[in-house]
Amino acid sequence: MRPLLPGLLAAAAWSGAAQAQDLVSRETFAGVVDVRAYAADGEESWVDDAYGKARYGDGAGLDLGEATLAWRPRLNWEWDATVVAQVQPDQTNGVDLGEAFVSYRPVPRGPVRLRMRAGLYYPEISLEHEGPGWTLVDTLTPSAINSWVGEEVKVAGAEATVSGELDGGRTLSATAGGFWLGDTAGTLLTFRGWAMHDLRSTAFGRFPLPPLSPFMATKQPRFTTSLLELDDNIGWYARAEWTSGPVRLNALYYDNMGDLISVNSDKEWSWDTRFWALGADVWVSDRTRLRAQAVSGVTLMGYATPEVWIDVEYRAAYLMLTHTLGDGAVSGRLDVFETEDNTWQAIDPNQEDGWALTAAWRHPLRDRLDLVLEALHIESDRPSRVTAGVSPEQSQTVVQSALRFRF
C-alpha cells in the first residue's frame, strides 16, 4: 500500500495537471472538532482494558471527542485524492492517518458510469458516517455495526464501481474490491464483543483487549492491530445498490481470506472473517429519514486441535429514525447484537447478547457550530466477564453533550 498511493497520485497529476487542478485552497479542506462532556455509570470501558461497551465508563468528565482534518485536492477533471488526519485521545496514537486514497471518475460518455479508488479507506458500508473524514452527523455514537466497521473493516486496496440508470429514474450499481492489511478483523469482536463508540482505526494504531481466558492468554496479546498483513492473501468484497426516488437498498459481502494460522512475533493472528451486510435508507417524508442495517457473519482463528481455537458467529442490526427540525435534527436508534461461540466454550467463552437504545438531538448554535446531546443505554450479557471478576450481565447509561465545529 505504501508505494501504491504516491505512484497513483503522481500518475494522476501528470495526466492532466493543467485541467481544473486545485491542490490547496479553502475548498479542498474540511473537518470536525468535537469537544465533549460526559457522565456514565456501569462498568469500566473497553478502552481502559475492560469489558464496558461504551467509550466512557463509570465517571464523568470533559474530553476532546475528536479532531478530524480531511484534505481533498483535485488533480484534474477526473482524478482527486483524499487524505484524512485524526486526533483521537483514546487511540494508542493520539494523532494518526485515518484514510489516504485516490479516486478516478471519468467524464461519462453514456448511460453507464465508472468510478474507482485505491489506497486506505472504508468500504461503503455505513449509512451513518456522512461527515468529512468518515465522521458522524446526527449522533455522537454510531450503531454497534458501524462501531465495528470503524475498528476492524478499514482496508488498503482498490475498488471499481459501475452504475447505470434504469427506467423510471431508478439506478443500479455494482462494486468489486480487493484489499490487504485486514488479517486481524474479528479479534475485537471475539474477545471483547460488540461495542458502541466513535473511535476509529488508524494507519498505525491499535486497540486494547480485555482480560483473556487462561486458554488464550498465552496465544494472543492484550491488544490488536487493526491494519496488519500476515498471510499475504488478498481479501475481497462485492457490493450492489439499487435506488428509486427516496429509497436506497444495498447488500455487501466481505471476505478477508485469512488463513487462520499465520502469526507474527507479537502473537497476532490471521483470522478468517466473512460477513453479509444489508442496508436500507428511506426518506419517509421530506423531513423524516429511516435507516436500517443488519450484519451476519463468522470469524475463525487457530489450529484444528481437533477444533479450531475460535469459531464465532456474529449478528447485529439497528433501526434508526431521524426527523429534521430546521437546520437540526432529532434521532432515535434501537440496536440488537449477539455472538455465538461454537468451540471451547467451557474454557474460553466468547458468546454474548445485548441491546441498546440511543436518543440524540442536534441543534445549530451558529454557522458551522452545533450542539449535540445524546443519551445511550446498553444492556448486555457476556459470560467471559467472570474472568475480570464482574457479573456477566451489565447495564450502562452514558449521557454526552458536544460542541461540534465543522469547517
C-alpha distance (Angstrom), angle and dihedral (degrees) to the residues before:
residue distance angle dihedral
M1 . . .
R2 3.84 . .
P3 3.85 96.6 .
L4 3.81 93.0 36.3
L5 3.79 100.1 66.6
P6 3.85 99.9 48.5
G7 3.80 89.8 47.5
L8 3.78 92.9 51.9
L9 3.80 91.4 46.6
A10 3.79 91.9 51.6
A11 3.79 93.1 47.1
A12 3.79 92.8 48.3
A13 3.78 93.6 48.0
W14 3.81 92.4 48.2
S15 3.82 92.8 48.4
G16 3.79 93.7 64.4
A17 3.75 112.2 -2.8
A18 3.77 94.0 151.8
Q19 3.80 97.0 48.4
A20 3.83 115.4 92.2
Q21 3.78 93.1 -42.6
D22 3.81 116.0 174.6
L23 3.79 113.2 171.0
V24 3.80 103.8 157.7
S25 3.78 121.0 17.3
R26 3.79 135.9 116.5
E27 3.80 89.6 -93.0
T28 3.81 92.3 59.1
F29 3.83 94.4 61.4
A30 3.79 130.5 70.4
G31 3.76 133.3 157.1
V32 3.77 152.9 150.1
V33 3.82 132.9 -123.9
D34 3.80 114.8 -167.6
V35 3.83 122.4 -169.7
R36 3.78 112.1 -172.5
A37 3.80 143.8 -166.1
Y38 3.80 118.9 -164.5
A39 3.78 144.2 177.4
A40 3.80 123.3 -169.0
D41 3.77 140.1 172.6
G42 3.79 128.6 -165.8
E43 3.77 129.2 55.3
E44 3.78 130.8 -13.3
S45 3.81 115.8 -80.4
W46 3.79 124.7 -99.3
V47 3.82 85.3 -123.1
D48 3.83 85.9 70.2
D49 3.83 93.5 51.7
A50 3.81 94.9 -91.8
Y51 3.83 135.6 105.9
G52 3.83 101.1 -100.2
K53 3.80 112.5 134.2
A54 3.82 98.4 -144.5
R55 3.79 132.7 68.1
Y56 3.81 91.0 -113.8
G57 3.80 126.2 48.7
D58 3.79 133.3 -165.5
G59 3.81 107.8 -27.3
A60 3.80 143.6 45.5
G61 3.77 136.7 -102.5
L62 3.79 152.1 122.6
D63 3.78 122.2 -80.4
L64 3.77 144.2 171.0
G65 3.78 98.6 -113.4
E66 3.79 92.5 -165.4
A67 3.78 146.4 -48.5
T68 3.80 114.7 -145.4
L69 3.79 127.1 -177.7
A70 3.80 120.0 -171.0
W71 3.81 119.4 -168.1
R72 3.80 115.2 -166.5
P73 3.78 112.2 179.0
R74 3.80 118.0 -172.6
L75 3.79 109.1 -134.8
N76 3.81 96.5 -174.1
W77 3.81 138.8 -39.9
E78 3.80 93.0 -61.3
W79 3.81 106.3 28.3
D80 3.79 131.3 62.0
A81 3.79 135.7 156.9
T82 3.79 136.6 -143.2
V83 3.80 125.5 -152.0
V84 3.81 119.8 177.4
A85 3.81 125.3 -166.6
Q86 3.81 117.8 -166.5
V87 3.79 134.0 -161.4
Q88 3.82 110.1 -162.9
P89 3.82 115.4 161.8
D90 3.83 92.5 -160.2
Q91 3.82 93.7 55.3
T92 3.81 121.1 93.5
N93 3.81 87.6 -117.2
G94 3.78 106.4 43.9
V95 3.82 90.2 -160.4
D96 3.78 118.7 34.7
L97 3.78 147.1 137.6
G98 3.79 113.8 -80.8
E99 3.80 104.8 -179.5
A100 3.80 136.5 -8.0
F101 3.79 121.5 177.4
V102 3.79 144.2 136.4
S103 3.81 123.5 -128.8
Y104 3.78 130.0 -153.7
R105 3.81 121.1 -159.9
P106 3.80 111.4 168.7
V107 3.78 118.0 -155.0
P108 3.84 105.4 -92.2
R109 3.79 115.7 -112.6
G110 3.79 97.9 -179.2
P111 3.79 143.5 1.9
V112 3.82 92.9 -60.7
R113 3.80 119.7 78.3
L114 3.79 130.0 -163.6
R115 3.77 131.0 -159.0
M116 3.80 130.3 172.6
R117 3.76 138.0 -178.0
A118 3.80 136.8 -176.8
G119 3.78 134.8 -173.0
L120 3.80 133.3 50.7
Y121 3.80 113.5 -19.1
Y122 3.82 148.0 124.1
P123 3.80 117.6 -92.9
E124 3.80 111.2 -118.8
I125 3.80 100.0 -89.6
S126 3.81 110.7 113.5
L127 3.81 120.4 85.2
E128 3.82 90.2 -172.8
H129 3.81 106.1 55.2
E130 3.80 100.9 80.5
G131 3.81 100.8 138.0
P132 3.82 127.7 92.7
G133 3.79 114.9 -68.2
W134 3.83 93.9 16.5
T135 3.82 93.8 -61.1
L136 3.79 130.9 151.4
V137 3.79 126.2 -103.7
D138 3.80 110.8 -178.5
T139 3.83 101.6 34.6
L140 3.80 140.9 22.5
T141 3.80 94.3 -131.8
P142 3.81 124.3 47.4
S143 3.78 124.7 -143.8
A144 3.81 120.7 -81.7
I145 3.81 88.7 -102.3
N146 3.78 96.1 54.0
S147 3.81 93.2 38.9
W148 3.80 85.8 61.4
V149 3.82 92.7 44.3
G150 3.80 87.0 54.2
E151 3.81 90.8 52.2
E152 3.80 106.4 40.4
V153 3.82 113.1 6.1
K154 3.80 102.9 69.0
V155 3.83 110.5 119.0
A156 3.78 140.5 -159.5
G157 3.77 104.9 -144.4
A158 3.79 146.5 78.4
E159 3.80 136.2 -80.9
A160 3.79 139.6 -175.1
T161 3.82 127.4 -153.6
V162 3.79 126.2 -163.1
S163 3.81 118.3 -168.5
G164 3.76 136.0 175.4
E165 3.78 141.8 176.4
L166 3.79 121.5 -107.3
D167 3.78 130.0 -163.0
G168 3.79 116.7 -65.5
G169 3.80 96.1 29.0
R170 3.79 93.8 -67.7
T171 3.81 121.3 141.2
L172 3.79 133.5 -155.9
S173 3.79 127.0 -165.0
A174 3.80 136.0 -179.1
T175 3.82 127.2 -162.2
A176 3.80 130.7 -168.8
G177 3.80 124.7 -175.8
G178 3.80 141.3 174.9
F179 3.80 125.1 -158.4
W180 3.80 150.3 174.3
L181 3.84 134.1 -153.6
G182 3.82 94.2 52.5
D183 3.80 99.4 106.9
T184 3.83 99.2 114.6
A185 3.83 95.7 52.0
G186 3.80 106.7 130.9
T187 3.82 97.8 37.0
L188 3.80 96.6 101.5
L189 3.78 92.8 38.7
T190 3.80 90.6 55.2
F191 3.81 105.2 40.0
R192 3.82 99.2 32.3
G193 3.80 101.4 20.2
W194 3.78 127.6 -147.2
A195 3.80 118.0 -19.5
M196 3.80 137.9 -178.5
H197 3.80 117.7 -136.3
D198 3.81 142.1 111.8
L199 3.82 100.1 -117.1
R200 3.79 114.6 122.3
S201 3.78 133.3 -159.1
T202 3.79 119.4 -103.7
A203 3.78 135.2 -154.6
F204 3.81 94.5 -99.0
G205 3.82 104.9 15.6
R206 3.78 133.9 101.3
F207 3.80 138.6 -160.4
P208 3.83 130.4 -126.6
L209 3.79 123.5 -115.4
P210 3.81 126.4 -143.1
P211 3.83 122.3 -115.6
L212 3.80 109.7 -53.4
S213 3.77 127.0 -140.0
P214 3.83 117.5 -99.7
F215 3.82 86.1 -108.0
M216 3.83 93.1 59.9
A217 3.81 100.6 28.7
T218 3.82 91.9 87.5
K219 3.80 94.1 42.8
Q220 3.83 104.6 45.8
P221 3.84 131.5 38.4
R222 3.81 121.3 -127.1
F223 3.81 90.9 -102.2
T224 3.78 140.4 53.4
T225 3.80 129.0 -146.8
S226 3.79 109.5 -140.0
L227 3.81 97.3 -153.3
L228 3.77 111.3 45.9
E229 3.81 136.0 135.7
L230 3.80 115.9 -152.7
D231 3.82 110.8 147.9
D232 3.84 101.9 34.8
N233 3.81 90.7 -127.6
I234 3.81 118.1 140.1
G235 3.80 114.1 -126.1
W236 3.79 122.3 -151.6
Y237 3.79 144.2 -164.2
A238 3.78 136.4 -169.6
R239 3.79 128.6 -159.3
A240 3.80 137.1 -173.3
E241 3.81 127.9 -169.0
W242 3.79 133.0 -172.7
T243 3.80 124.4 -169.1
S244 3.77 131.6 -173.5
G245 3.78 117.2 173.0
P246 3.81 108.4 -60.3
V247 3.82 93.8 -3.0
R248 3.82 124.4 89.5
L249 3.82 121.6 177.1
N250 3.80 127.0 179.2
A251 3.79 142.8 172.6
L252 3.81 129.7 -164.2
Y253 3.81 134.0 -174.0
Y254 3.83 119.3 -161.0
D255 3.82 129.2 -171.2
N256 3.80 121.6 171.8
M257 3.85 90.7 -167.4
G258 3.81 91.9 -136.9
D259 3.80 116.2 177.9
L260 3.88 94.8 -143.4
I261 3.81 96.3 -133.0
S262 3.82 110.4 56.1
V263 3.82 108.6 110.6
N264 3.80 137.5 175.2
S265 3.80 131.0 -141.5
D266 3.83 91.1 -86.8
K267 3.83 89.4 56.8
E268 3.79 94.1 -112.3
W269 3.81 109.4 151.6
S270 3.77 138.8 -147.6
W271 3.81 107.2 -113.3
D272 3.80 126.2 -158.8
T273 3.82 102.1 -131.6
R274 3.79 125.5 173.7
F275 3.79 133.8 164.9
W276 3.79 147.8 163.0
A277 3.82 118.9 -132.4
L278 3.80 122.3 -165.8
G279 3.81 124.1 -172.5
A280 3.80 139.9 -176.1
D281 3.82 126.4 -171.5
V282 3.81 114.9 -176.8
W283 3.80 130.9 173.0
V284 3.79 99.7 -146.3
S285 3.81 89.8 -173.3
D286 3.79 137.4 -12.2
R287 3.81 89.7 -79.2
T288 3.79 105.0 27.8
R289 3.80 125.8 74.6
L290 3.80 128.6 -173.6
R291 3.81 121.1 -159.8
A292 3.80 127.3 -177.9
Q293 3.78 133.9 172.3
A294 3.80 136.9 175.5
V295 3.81 131.2 -170.0
S296 3.80 128.5 -168.1
G297 3.79 124.7 175.8
V298 3.77 151.0 124.8
T299 3.81 135.0 -117.6
L300 3.82 126.0 -162.8
M301 3.79 135.1 -177.4
G302 3.79 141.1 168.4
Y303 3.76 141.3 31.3
A304 3.81 123.6 -44.7
T305 3.84 102.9 -111.2
P306 3.08 83.3 172.9
E307 3.83 91.0 -55.1
V308 3.79 123.9 32.3
W309 3.78 113.1 -100.8
I310 3.81 94.0 -116.6
D311 3.82 128.1 31.4
V312 3.80 109.0 157.2
E313 3.79 127.3 165.0
Y314 3.81 115.5 -157.6
R315 3.78 135.3 -166.7
A316 3.80 135.3 176.2
A317 3.80 138.6 163.5
Y318 3.78 139.3 176.5
L319 3.78 139.6 -169.2
M320 3.81 117.9 -154.7
L321 3.80 130.5 -174.4
T322 3.82 122.0 -167.0
H323 3.80 124.8 -174.8
T324 3.81 119.9 -171.2
L325 3.79 119.6 -131.8
G326 3.79 109.1 -169.2
D327 3.80 104.7 -58.9
G328 3.82 91.4 -19.3
A329 3.78 135.1 64.0
V330 3.79 145.8 -152.2
S331 3.80 119.9 -137.2
G332 3.78 136.5 -170.9
R333 3.80 127.1 -172.6
L334 3.81 137.2 -176.5
D335 3.83 118.4 -158.5
V336 3.79 129.3 -171.3
F337 3.81 123.6 -176.8
E338 3.79 142.4 168.8
T339 3.79 144.7 168.1
E340 3.80 125.1 -153.2
D341 3.81 118.7 -153.5
N342 3.82 114.3 -148.5
T343 3.83 100.3 -179.5
W344 3.82 140.8 49.5
Q345 3.82 94.2 -4.2
A346 3.80 93.1 157.5
I347 3.82 93.7 61.7
D348 3.84 103.6 21.3
P349 3.83 111.9 26.4
N350 3.81 112.7 -172.1
Q351 3.80 101.8 163.9
E352 3.81 123.9 115.8
D353 3.78 144.0 155.2
G354 3.77 133.5 -162.8
W355 3.77 150.4 139.5
A356 3.80 138.5 -139.5
L357 3.79 141.0 -161.3
T358 3.81 123.2 -151.3
A359 3.80 128.8 -171.5
A360 3.82 121.9 -178.0
W361 3.80 138.4 175.3
R362 3.80 122.6 -162.4
H363 3.81 116.5 -166.0
P364 3.83 126.7 175.9
L365 3.81 112.6 -128.7
R366 3.78 94.5 -177.8
D367 3.77 139.1 -28.3
R368 3.85 108.3 -39.9
L369 3.82 93.6 -4.6
D370 3.82 120.6 102.4
L371 3.77 134.1 179.9
V372 3.81 111.6 -143.2
L373 3.80 123.0 -169.3
E374 3.80 121.3 -172.5
A375 3.80 138.7 177.0
L376 3.81 119.1 -165.6
H377 3.81 126.0 -174.2
I378 3.83 121.3 -173.6
E379 3.81 130.1 -173.3
S380 3.81 118.9 -172.9
D381 3.79 142.0 163.0
R382 3.82 117.3 -153.9
P383 3.84 120.0 162.1
S384 3.83 93.8 -157.9
R385 3.81 89.5 70.9
V386 3.79 85.5 82.7
T387 3.83 85.9 74.4
A388 3.80 87.5 68.0
G389 3.81 93.2 43.9
V390 3.81 97.1 -107.9
S391 3.78 133.6 116.3
P392 3.81 116.5 -84.1
E393 3.81 90.0 -131.0
Q394 3.78 114.7 68.6
S395 3.80 135.2 175.5
Q396 3.79 124.3 -164.9
T397 3.79 138.8 176.2
V398 3.81 123.7 -166.5
V399 3.81 123.1 -171.9
Q400 3.80 117.3 -167.7
S401 3.78 138.4 177.4
A402 3.78 124.4 -169.4
L403 3.75 139.5 -173.6
R404 3.79 102.8 -145.9
F405 3.79 118.0 -166.2
R406 3.81 115.9 -165.5
F407 3.80 123.6 -166.2
